[in-house]
Amino acid sequence: MESPPKRSARMTRLQKLLASAGIGSRRQVEQWIREGRLTVGGRLAHLGDRAGAGEEIRLDGRRLDLELAQREPEQALLYYKPIGEVTTRRDPQGRPTVFDRLPVPRRGRWIVVGRLDVNTAGLLLFTTDGELAHRLMHPSSRIEREYLVRLRGRPQPQTIRQLLRGVELEDGPAAFDRIEPSSAQAMPRSDDVRNAVFRVVLREGRNREVRRLWEAVGHEVSRLLRLRYGPIELPRDLKPGGWRYLNESLIRALAEAGASGGRPGRDLVEDGANSAPKTH
């Protein structure tokens, strides 16, 4: 009886293998498996399957060249998301997406680190490194996210203290790490004296968490802008719809951000990498 072909001793879970090659994040790969879009050696992939880099792995029938992908260096960039764009690759309603303006990566595909809702603007990070994206988004990393928020109305001091202590949301308790008043001029179209502007910091990425925290204490958020994600800050001279590559030192800083809490850094982008927004 003919013996089955020998398989590589270095077998890795399929989602980790593809994420390490920059094909997609672990979450994306798991979704592809659930949707029946991945095959390994001609067989439909299942959650929990393991594979080696030399195996025939196909996505929607197209063979993935993991070894070629791994020879290209990883990339990362920051993007100034405008209001009105959605943080998905395709939108059933035909709205513009954050991927529409990005340059073509050298390898794999861009993976977005976290999300911003359609009515929120500001900093988004993208990387071709699926493992890095997974670490940055994992709840255990507790990376700081900083926002500029404009409120309808002016909260009392006891309201600020309550938000720092914590409030109960429908998906569990939540709190801001810091809340600092900011000038009205820092937020576009915020000169109305009935509005208040704050810089807030938290270490979670739950859906609409900043808005829900303020709503829980009776204040509607009229404008929200993300200024920082870990050590990466939104450049002041970058306009909505613009992007910049991150240099190697900042990519390394991102990789270490989970352990450090991701405080602000300098030398954020490569020299000469400032790009004007692409047109649709």
Buried (B, 14 or more C-beta within 10 A) or exposed (E): EEEEEEEEEEBBBBBBBBBBBBBBBBBBBBBBBEEEBBBBEEEEBEEEBBBBBEBEBBBEEEEBBBEEBBEBEBBBBBBBBBBEBBBEEEEEEEEBBBBEBBEEBEBBBBBBBBBBEBEBBBBBBBBBBBBBBBBBBEEEBBBBBBBBBBBBBEBEEEBBEBBBEEBEBEEEEBBBBEBEEBEBEBBEEBEEEEBBBBBBBBBBBBEBBBBBBBBBBEBEBBBBBBBBBBBBBBBEEBEBBBBBBBBEBBBEBBBEBBEEBBEBBEEBBBEEEBBEBEEE
